[in-house]
Amino acid sequence: MIVRNEQQLREVRQAAQVAATVLDRMVQLVVPGLNTYDLDQAGRRFIDELGAESACYKYQVGSRIYPAFTCLSVNDEVVHGIGSLDRVLREGDIISVDVCTRYNGYIGDNCATVAVGEIDPEVRRLLEVTEEAMYDGIKMAKAGNRVGKISSAVQRKVEKAGFSVIRDFVGHGVGRSLHEEPQIPNFGKPGDYKRLRQGMVVCIEPMVNQGDYHVKMGHDGWTALSADGSPSAHFEQTVYISPEGPEIISVPVGKEAPVLV
């Protein structure tokens, strides 16, 4: 697990701000009739304009190479969805916009799930609970706490609402690499997993299904979907574990970080 010095923290802050600014601009484009390829290409332009590069594009796992610049997951797609001209957003859909950028050698990473027009009230509740669970987890990201305090806070919020926390994908440390230690599951007991240290930077990202927590892989080899076809939500913030407590650093240019009460 890596503890950042002041210079490294400045670099990570800048990278997180870039990713947050791109995400903020992308979600404002989401309307019925937009296809996900065009949304991905807009993300590419925003990344270029800010002098960064996509950390997703050409990301390789084994022989698989990710072909898009952002991850766009619609409805029952959990994560790693690939933009397509054939995937046209329709009223009532939801879409998770996941932006990972590299800026001056450091990674910025964040995600939000947004509604396409008016959506079913129960799906709206899914989005609200998932975002609230993320913030409950962030509040536990304090030096000396075990990762399990984050995990249990997320799981408690989600399951109390009648939804399911996905087990196959977890949060993580972030810095020069997209996925660093520690892993941050969204399920577990307060005493589980590694102990957090001041100066660490982590991504806390609940992925929540309306139905069962199991997932399956799509034919493209990247897109993960809920196994039962139920809607899925995903929220993510990059958090610095400061001497005063958790600080959200994935904040768009010109905006203020959410207040953790």
Buried (B, 14 or more C-beta within 10 A) or exposed (E): EBEBEEEBBEBBBBBBBBBBBBBBBBBEEBEEEBBBBBBBBBBBEBBEEBEBBBBBBEBEEEEEEBBBBBBBBBBBBBBBBBBBEEBBBEEBBBBBBBBBBBBEEBBBBBBBBBBBEEBEEEBEBBBEBBBBBBBBBBBBBBBEBBBBBBBBBBBBBBBEBEBBBBEEBBBBBBBBBBBBEBBBBBBBEBEBBBEBEBBBBBBBBBBBBBBEBEBBEBEEBBBBBBBBBBBBBBBBBBBBBBEEBBBBBBBBEEEEBEEBE
